Structures are given as C-alpha cells and as structure tokens.
C-alpha cells in the first residue's frame, strides 16, 4: 500500500460516484478520513481497492472501524490505529485488511476494548 491520500472529490472520481455519495460512505464508516496540514479532508488510498477493473471501498474496513468505535475510540483514534504499525500485529492494520487478514485485525480491535 502506498502512502497516498485522496481528497474527497478525487475519491468520488476514482469510484465513479457523486461527491455526496462519498460523504455518505464516510458517514457510514465505509471509508476513514483525516485532515492534512492544510485542513483538507482526505481518504488514505489504501481504503480503496480495484476489483474487476473498478475501484471500490475496501470491504472489510467498515467492520473494523465499527469495532474500534464500539471499543471507545474516536474517529481520529480509529484512523491512527488503522494506519500505524500496531505492536501486537507487527504490521499496519489497513495493510492487513487489504491482504485479507480481516479476522486477525478484528480480533485485535476487539481486544483493544478490554
């Protein structure tokens, strides 16, 4: 996964959807966001995958985000948890989700609640 991040209008273009639909994906926790140094809301490129020639949100991301929020994380804390190397996992959780290891990531996310 690269370190790129896309502003929301670029996410809309990549997904082939309207900007308002991207805002809904963010509200539904199907995408995570952060504000860059200039205050622009962005989505890490790793939250998007290409399947059958089309870009779409990473399918397992929402479940992990909701697990973290249920554990008491703020949205900013959930973003940081997903995009930083996690000591117990030894890797970046978002990269693990992209590789299909969602059960491992979600197990660790649930453990964070206790």
Residue frames as qw, qx, qy, qz and C-alpha x, y, z in Angstrom:
[[0.000, 0.891, 0.455, 0.000, 0.00, 0.00, 0.00],
 [0.416, 0.402, -0.043, 0.815, 1.33, 3.41, -0.83],
 [0.244, -0.390, -0.479, 0.748, 1.24, 6.45, 1.42],
 [0.048, -0.231, -0.348, -0.907, -1.00, 8.46, -0.87],
 [0.119, 0.506, 0.695, -0.498, -4.23, 10.03, 0.24],
 [0.103, 0.392, 0.586, 0.701, -7.00, 11.45, -1.87],
 [0.240, 0.096, 0.266, -0.929, -9.23, 14.45, -1.23],
 [0.495, 0.324, 0.715, -0.372, -12.93, 13.55, -1.29],
 [0.579, 0.640, -0.063, -0.502, -13.59, 14.91, -4.82],
 [0.271, 0.518, -0.780, -0.222, -10.80, 12.65, -6.13],
 [0.289, -0.004, 0.929, -0.231, -12.30, 9.68, -4.26],
 [0.595, 0.502, 0.370, -0.506, -15.63, 10.40, -5.97],
 [0.496, 0.653, -0.418, -0.391, -13.90, 10.44, -9.34],
 [0.037, 0.378, -0.925, -0.022, -11.97, 7.22, -8.62],
 [0.334, 0.172, 0.877, -0.300, -15.15, 5.44, -7.55],
 [0.064, -0.226, -0.671, -0.704, -17.25, 6.94, -10.34],
 [0.231, -0.667, -0.702, 0.089, -19.82, 8.34, -7.90],
 [0.039, -0.853, -0.124, -0.506, -21.07, 11.73, -6.77],
 [0.184, 0.421, -0.525, 0.717, -19.29, 13.67, -4.04],
 [0.591, -0.374, 0.206, -0.684, -22.37, 13.44, -1.81],
 [0.957, -0.058, -0.254, -0.129, -22.19, 9.64, -2.03],
 [0.585, 0.304, -0.532, 0.532, -18.55, 9.75, -0.85],
 [0.213, -0.427, 0.396, -0.784, -19.67, 11.84, 2.14],
 [0.850, -0.232, -0.008, -0.472, -22.26, 9.13, 2.88],
 [0.869, 0.143, -0.436, 0.187, -19.59, 6.40, 2.66],
 [0.248, 0.380, -0.529, 0.717, -17.56, 8.36, 5.22],
 [0.512, -0.350, 0.243, -0.746, -20.60, 8.80, 7.48],
 [0.945, -0.080, -0.129, -0.290, -21.32, 5.06, 7.19],
 [0.510, -0.639, 0.573, 0.055, -17.70, 4.29, 8.18],
 [0.911, 0.320, 0.233, 0.115, -17.00, 2.57, 4.88],
 [0.571, 0.563, -0.149, 0.578, -14.09, 5.00, 4.42],
 [0.538, -0.653, -0.222, 0.484, -11.84, 6.62, 7.02],
 [0.331, 0.832, 0.070, 0.439, -10.62, 10.19, 6.72],
 [0.558, -0.487, -0.169, 0.651, -8.11, 12.59, 8.17],
 [0.193, 0.978, 0.070, -0.038, -7.30, 16.26, 7.68],
 [0.752, 0.264, -0.063, 0.600, -3.97, 17.13, 6.11],
 [0.427, -0.249, -0.200, 0.846, -1.76, 20.07, 7.11],
 [0.066, -0.113, -0.237, -0.963, -3.99, 22.44, 5.13],
 [0.426, 0.149, 0.529, -0.718, -7.19, 21.10, 6.69],
 [0.592, 0.226, -0.481, -0.606, -8.28, 19.20, 3.59],
 [0.790, -0.120, 0.501, -0.334, -10.28, 16.06, 4.36],
 [0.411, 0.490, -0.712, -0.290, -8.61, 13.04, 2.73],
 [0.961, -0.091, 0.152, -0.215, -9.02, 9.28, 2.44],
 [0.365, -0.516, 0.731, 0.258, -5.94, 7.02, 2.54],
 [0.538, 0.387, -0.556, -0.501, -5.57, 5.38, -0.88],
 [0.104, 0.151, -0.976, 0.115, -5.33, 2.04, 0.94],
 [0.437, 0.237, 0.606, -0.621, -9.04, 2.30, 1.75],
 [0.690, 0.510, -0.073, -0.509, -9.79, 1.73, -1.94],
 [0.521, -0.188, 0.794, 0.251, -9.26, -1.45, -3.90],
 [0.452, 0.379, -0.454, -0.668, -9.63, -2.35, -7.55],
 [0.506, 0.082, 0.852, -0.105, -11.88, -5.26, -8.39],
 [0.515, 0.510, 0.664, 0.182, -12.92, -6.25, -11.90],
 [0.378, 0.372, 0.288, 0.797, -11.45, -3.04, -13.28],
 [0.232, -0.789, -0.236, -0.518, -13.38, -0.78, -10.90],
 [0.174, 0.261, -0.590, 0.744, -12.38, 0.99, -7.72],
 [0.595, -0.589, -0.403, -0.370, -14.43, 0.43, -4.58],
 [0.375, -0.707, 0.423, -0.426, -14.11, 0.83, -0.81],
 [0.226, 0.277, -0.913, 0.196, -12.18, -1.90, 0.99],
 [0.622, -0.362, -0.545, -0.431, -14.98, -4.31, 2.00],
 [0.688, -0.356, -0.571, 0.270, -13.74, -5.28, 5.47],
 [0.235, 0.292, -0.260, 0.890, -12.89, -1.75, 6.60],
 [0.451, -0.510, -0.128, -0.721, -16.33, -0.84, 7.98],
 [0.840, -0.389, -0.374, -0.052, -16.48, -3.78, 10.40],
 [0.661, -0.036, -0.342, 0.667, -13.09, -2.94, 11.83],
 [0.022, 0.377, -0.074, 0.923, -13.91, 0.76, 12.16],
 [0.621, -0.512, -0.223, -0.551, -17.18, -0.02, 13.94],
 [0.835, -0.272, -0.411, 0.247, -15.38, -2.41, 16.28],
 [0.455, 0.107, -0.272, 0.841, -12.89, 0.32, 17.19],
 [0.236, -0.438, -0.050, -0.866, -15.62, 2.91, 17.69],
 [0.770, -0.455, -0.345, -0.285, -17.56, 0.47, 19.88],
 [0.766, -0.160, -0.386, 0.488, -14.37, 0.00, 21.91],
 [0.318, -0.848, -0.212, 0.367, -14.38, 3.71, 22.70],
 [0.491, -0.068, 0.305, 0.813, -12.01, 5.00, 20.02],
 [0.269, 0.721, 0.086, -0.632, -12.72, 8.39, 18.48],
 [0.778, 0.612, 0.143, 0.005, -12.77, 8.55, 14.69],
 [0.225, 0.860, -0.449, 0.091, -9.30, 10.16, 14.73],
 [0.466, -0.490, 0.726, -0.126, -8.00, 7.42, 17.04],
 [0.852, 0.232, 0.464, -0.076, -9.51, 4.73, 14.79],
 [0.600, 0.787, -0.141, 0.031, -7.78, 6.30, 11.78],
 [0.044, -0.770, 0.622, -0.133, -4.44, 6.35, 13.63],
 [0.696, -0.230, 0.664, -0.145, -4.89, 2.73, 14.77],
 [0.842, 0.439, 0.308, -0.055, -5.63, 1.58, 11.23],
 [0.579, 0.790, -0.117, 0.163, -2.74, 3.42, 9.57],
 [0.104, -0.777, 0.585, -0.206, 0.11, 2.90, 12.06],
 [0.556, 0.188, -0.803, 0.097, 2.16, -0.19, 12.74],
 [0.724, -0.532, 0.029, -0.437, 0.45, -1.98, 15.61],
 [0.131, -0.579, 0.779, -0.203, 2.77, -3.65, 18.15],
 [0.674, -0.052, 0.680, -0.283, 0.60, -6.74, 18.66],
 [0.815, 0.519, 0.213, -0.144, 0.09, -7.23, 14.92],
 [0.599, -0.333, 0.442, 0.579, 3.59, -6.27, 13.86],
 [0.280, 0.282, 0.580, 0.712, 2.10, -4.60, 10.80],
 [0.233, 0.076, 0.018, -0.969, -0.20, -1.80, 9.73],
 [0.446, 0.294, 0.766, -0.359, -3.82, -2.96, 10.22],
 [0.551, 0.638, 0.012, -0.539, -5.01, -1.33, 6.98],
 [0.286, 0.520, -0.749, -0.295, -2.38, -3.28, 5.04],
 [0.188, -0.032, 0.968, -0.165, -3.50, -6.49, 6.74],
 [0.541, 0.476, 0.469, -0.511, -7.12, -5.76, 5.81],
 [0.488, 0.646, -0.342, -0.476, -6.04, -5.29, 2.20],
 [0.179, 0.382, -0.899, -0.120, -4.30, -8.67, 2.28],
 [0.689, -0.193, -0.570, -0.405, -7.45, -10.42, 3.52],
 [0.432, -0.046, -0.762, 0.480, -6.44, -10.82, 7.18],
 [0.335, -0.528, -0.080, -0.776, -9.59, -9.11, 8.49],
 [0.801, -0.460, -0.372, -0.090, -10.24, -11.76, 11.15],
 [0.684, -0.088, -0.319, 0.650, -6.80, -11.19, 12.66],
 [0.100, 0.321, -0.051, 0.940, -7.25, -7.42, 12.59],
 [0.530, -0.519, -0.242, -0.625, -10.76, -7.55, 14.05],
 [0.799, -0.349, -0.446, 0.202, -9.64, -9.91, 16.81],
 [0.484, -0.019, -0.266, 0.833, -7.02, -7.36, 17.83],
 [0.160, -0.408, -0.120, -0.891, -9.50, -4.50, 17.53],
 [0.696, -0.525, -0.379, -0.311, -11.90, -6.35, 19.86],
 [0.739, -0.232, -0.402, 0.489, -9.04, -6.96, 22.31],
 [0.220, 0.312, -0.120, 0.917, -8.47, -3.19, 22.46],
 [0.467, -0.583, -0.251, -0.616, -11.85, -2.85, 24.21],
 [0.829, -0.508, -0.232, -0.031, -10.68, -4.78, 27.26]]
